[in-house]
Amino acid sequence: MPRLSSSIQVLVVGAGPTGLFLASELRRYGVHVRIIDRRQAPTTQSRATDLQPRSLEILEQAGALSGIRPGGRPLHAINIYSDARPIARMDFRGLDTHYNHMFASSQCNTELGLREHLKALGGRVERGVELVAIEQHERASTCTLQSHDGHIEVLRCEYVVGCDGARSTTRKLLGIPFPGATYDEHYLLADARVTWDLNRDELHGFIVRSGSLLVLALPGHDEYRLFADIAPSDRREPCREAFQEILDERAPMPATVHEVGWASRFRQHHRLVPRYRVGRCFLAGDSAHIHSIIPGQGLNLGIQDAYNLGWKLGLVCRGQARAALLASYEAERRPLALLTLRTTDIFHKTFTVRNRLGQRLRDVLLPPVGGAPWVHGRLVDLCAELSHNYRRSPVVSRLRARIFKGLQAGERAPDVCLTTDDGSTTRLFAHFGVFAHTLLVFLGGGLGSLNIDRKKVEQLAASLPQIGGHVVAPVELRVVVAGPEGLPAGLDRWVQIDDRRGAIHRRYGAKRGGLCLIRPDGYIGFLGPLEAPPLLDYLAGRACLVSAE
Ligand SMILES: Cc1cc2nc3c(=O)[nH]c(=O)nc-3n(C[C@H](O)[C@H](O)[C@H](O)COP(=O)(O)OP(=O)(O)OC[C@H]3O[C@@H](n4cnc5c(N)ncnc54)[C@H](O)[C@@H]3O)c2cc1C
């Protein structure tokens, strides 16, 4: 029996996008993490191509976007045609985010950017190393790792996260089932060079009686991702000739396929684990959920699992949060995976329906229903993952704060574009703390016209140092100043955000003064009145942070 080699805080199993991003997040928190992958080289498969707006925001906040951006391109809308007639359009340009578009980036490009990001943080993937056994104990797990040369290592890990994909070994070793089903259709997918007259800034779906074709432009000037469903009895392989036939049949304009690069024939599944955790071991990404790739959510869900678990494990490993915080990972992420499974299933069935009556109903109902502004807004928000929220989470405040109109604890903290006097622009997100909770102190619509109690502001100013020092995790304070009058004594020594034009107050619905605590992952943990006690209760209570006393 090999002896225990060493002891680490977190073992990340799998270096796909989920594992790479999780490992870099943990490195940012200074956690002693190792990341292994059974493959000896990174994948060359193009696979996932869509990064959604919320993922772009997150990758930017984490400092990981700059390495991905040069290898991709924005996509502003999705158009669906049935028999060459437009039946649906989802336009991302109206979204309330700096990234009001999707982003086409092959999975190799995304992974390359994430690997570089991990490297810059001092991490590296151990390749040709596979997890083969886990034994759980009260304070740690013992993991057996096998290298491709047969070397066996036994490692003590405080926590293990299986990011090892749809066929996850971690999930199997933990005995977690993966219930769900496989869709009937088969799929042909390819990155190909095509000549045709197509708007390259948008994604297109062409449906005809016999099947559908999804197309999105990749960075090369005539390169496209092609994705077509075929009947199970159709034996075609994803070669140039097959795609030429499919384009001739389904695209409403003449098209010539010159060359097919990476290509695949595959089937799709929809499956979700009943639990994301057993003891000290967690699942994230495709190891926990898989679903139809229409309309490109899978990789995004994995990246957001990693972002959610990353700060929680980071704070727990640093001794700044109680282990109870980790229970909120499944409570927050599983409902969103379930929602994604359901919505992608609806998209999938709408797109691939084969019977004549279903197709007629879709073609008649979709234009008026999908085109209604409210439905369109909801669909785009959902697809962009901006409306994903943790309102029912056990670790967000339950306080009913009507001070902030239209905003609730558990929602994504909105970004706001700020224009300074010299005309330059900056964004509210740039003021959010790194690794820290950020407390936005809203004073209301300008101190001169202040309809808040001045005494309250002074009392709060006196207790602000106490808020920062109440828990051992860092809480960064920002006073959002709307009026030109300056701050009352006591508040003027805190970092101020100039909101003279009132844009932040308006976006946060903060006509009166109030407190908004934003978690390190950019979701609102607490909204409350302009007074310290409810926030202090929240910080050391529901927020699960370690109290400084
Ligand atoms: C053809 C195709 C097209 C897709 N298109 C899209 C799209 O447009 N948009 C989208 O969002 N998603 C898309 N997806 C889904 C997307 O590719 C996945 O959601 C994404 O790859 C999941 O990332 P992951 O890191 O969770 O898992 P993976 O990328 O599967 O990575 C898992 C890693 O774990 C490693 N591993 C496995 N077992 C072990 C072990 N025992 N020990 C060590 N390492 C191990 C593997 O080698 C692998 O590198 C597509 C998928 C496919 C197949």
Ligand as a Chemical Component Dictionary entry (heavy atoms), coordinates in Angstrom:
data_LIG
# 
_chem_comp.id                   LIG 
_chem_comp.type                 NON-POLYMER 
_chem_comp.pdbx_formal_charge   0 
_chem_comp.three_letter_code    LIG 
# 
loop_
_chem_comp_atom.comp_id 
_chem_comp_atom.atom_id 
_chem_comp_atom.alt_atom_id 
_chem_comp_atom.type_symbol 
_chem_comp_atom.charge 
_chem_comp_atom.model_Cartn_x 
_chem_comp_atom.model_Cartn_y 
_chem_comp_atom.model_Cartn_z 
_chem_comp_atom.pdbx_ordinal 
LIG C1  C1  C 0 -19.979 18.772 -29.169 1  
LIG C2  C2  C 0 -20.250 19.654 -28.003 2  
LIG C3  C3  C 0 -20.627 20.980 -28.189 3  
LIG C4  C4  C 0 -20.888 21.819 -27.113 4  
LIG N1  N1  N 0 -21.269 23.122 -27.312 5  
LIG C5  C5  C 0 -21.500 23.939 -26.243 6  
LIG C6  C6  C 0 -21.802 25.329 -26.385 7  
LIG O1  O1  O 0 -21.901 25.844 -27.490 8  
LIG N2  N2  N 0 -21.944 26.085 -25.260 9  
LIG C7  C7  C 0 -21.808 25.542 -24.009 10 
LIG O2  O2  O 0 -21.925 26.265 -23.008 11 
LIG N3  N3  N 0 -21.525 24.232 -23.841 12 
LIG C8  C8  C 0 -21.363 23.414 -24.920 13 
LIG N4  N4  N 0 -21.011 22.105 -24.744 14 
LIG C9  C9  C 0 -20.846 21.588 -23.394 15 
LIG C10 C10 C 0 -19.461 21.917 -22.869 16 
LIG O3  O3  O 0 -18.471 21.402 -23.715 17 
LIG C11 C11 C 0 -19.333 21.346 -21.485 18 
LIG O4  O4  O 0 -20.419 21.831 -20.716 19 
LIG C12 C12 C 0 -18.006 21.726 -20.840 20 
LIG O5  O5  O 0 -16.919 21.154 -21.492 21 
LIG C13 C13 C 0 -17.997 21.242 -19.397 22 
LIG O6  O6  O 0 -16.788 21.570 -18.820 23 
LIG P1  P1  P 0 -16.246 20.770 -17.578 24 
LIG O7  O7  O 0 -14.962 21.421 -17.217 25 
LIG O8  O8  O 0 -17.302 20.676 -16.535 26 
LIG O9  O9  O 0 -16.002 19.277 -18.091 27 
LIG P2  P2  P 0 -15.055 18.771 -19.277 28 
LIG O10 O10 O 0 -14.799 19.834 -20.264 29 
LIG O11 O11 O 0 -15.657 17.499 -19.757 30 
LIG O12 O12 O 0 -13.673 18.462 -18.554 31 
LIG C14 C14 C 0 -13.503 17.347 -17.710 32 
LIG C15 C15 C 0 -12.020 17.030 -17.587 33 
LIG O13 O13 O 0 -11.855 16.038 -16.562 34 
LIG C16 C16 C 0 -10.861 15.108 -16.977 35 
LIG N5  N5  N 0 -11.082 13.842 -16.224 36 
LIG C17 C17 C 0 -12.096 12.971 -16.361 37 
LIG N6  N6  N 0 -11.990 11.979 -15.454 38 
LIG C18 C18 C 0 -10.868 12.238 -14.738 39 
LIG C19 C19 C 0 -10.226 11.568 -13.638 40 
LIG N7  N7  N 0 -10.710 10.446 -13.094 41 
LIG N8  N8  N 0 -9.078  12.111 -13.134 42 
LIG C20 C20 C 0 -8.561  13.248 -13.677 43 
LIG N9  N9  N 0 -9.139  13.898 -14.699 44 
LIG C21 C21 C 0 -10.282 13.413 -15.221 45 
LIG C22 C22 C 0 -11.070 14.999 -18.469 46 
LIG O14 O14 O 0 -9.898  14.535 -19.123 47 
LIG C23 C23 C 0 -11.431 16.434 -18.855 48 
LIG O15 O15 O 0 -10.294 17.178 -19.247 49 
LIG C24 C24 C 0 -20.761 21.270 -25.810 50 
LIG C25 C25 C 0 -20.366 19.933 -25.622 51 
LIG C26 C26 C 0 -20.124 19.122 -26.704 52 
LIG C27 C27 C 0 -19.717 17.682 -26.484 53 
# 
loop_
_chem_comp_bond.comp_id 
_chem_comp_bond.atom_id_1 
_chem_comp_bond.atom_id_2 
_chem_comp_bond.value_order 
_chem_comp_bond.pdbx_ordinal 
LIG C1  C2  SING 1  
LIG C2  C3  SING 2  
LIG C2  C26 DOUB 3  
LIG C3  C4  DOUB 4  
LIG C4  N1  SING 5  
LIG C4  C24 SING 6  
LIG N1  C5  DOUB 7  
LIG C5  C6  SING 8  
LIG C5  C8  SING 9  
LIG C6  O1  DOUB 10 
LIG C6  N2  SING 11 
LIG N2  C7  SING 12 
LIG C7  O2  DOUB 13 
LIG C7  N3  SING 14 
LIG N3  C8  DOUB 15 
LIG C8  N4  SING 16 
LIG N4  C9  SING 17 
LIG N4  C24 SING 18 
LIG C9  C10 SING 19 
LIG C10 O3  SING 20 
LIG C10 C11 SING 21 
LIG C11 O4  SING 22 
LIG C11 C12 SING 23 
LIG C12 O5  SING 24 
LIG C12 C13 SING 25 
LIG C13 O6  SING 26 
LIG O6  P1  SING 27 
LIG P1  O7  DOUB 28 
LIG P1  O8  SING 29 
LIG P1  O9  SING 30 
LIG O9  P2  SING 31 
LIG P2  O10 DOUB 32 
LIG P2  O11 SING 33 
LIG P2  O12 SING 34 
LIG O12 C14 SING 35 
LIG C14 C15 SING 36 
LIG C15 O13 SING 37 
LIG C15 C23 SING 38 
LIG O13 C16 SING 39 
LIG C16 N5  SING 40 
LIG C16 C22 SING 41 
LIG N5  C17 SING 42 
LIG N5  C21 SING 43 
LIG C17 N6  DOUB 44 
LIG N6  C18 SING 45 
LIG C18 C19 SING 46 
LIG C18 C21 DOUB 47 
LIG C19 N7  SING 48 
LIG C19 N8  DOUB 49 
LIG N8  C20 SING 50 
LIG C20 N9  DOUB 51 
LIG N9  C21 SING 52 
LIG C22 O14 SING 53 
LIG C22 C23 SING 54 
LIG C23 O15 SING 55 
LIG C24 C25 DOUB 56 
LIG C25 C26 SING 57 
LIG C26 C27 SING 58 
# 
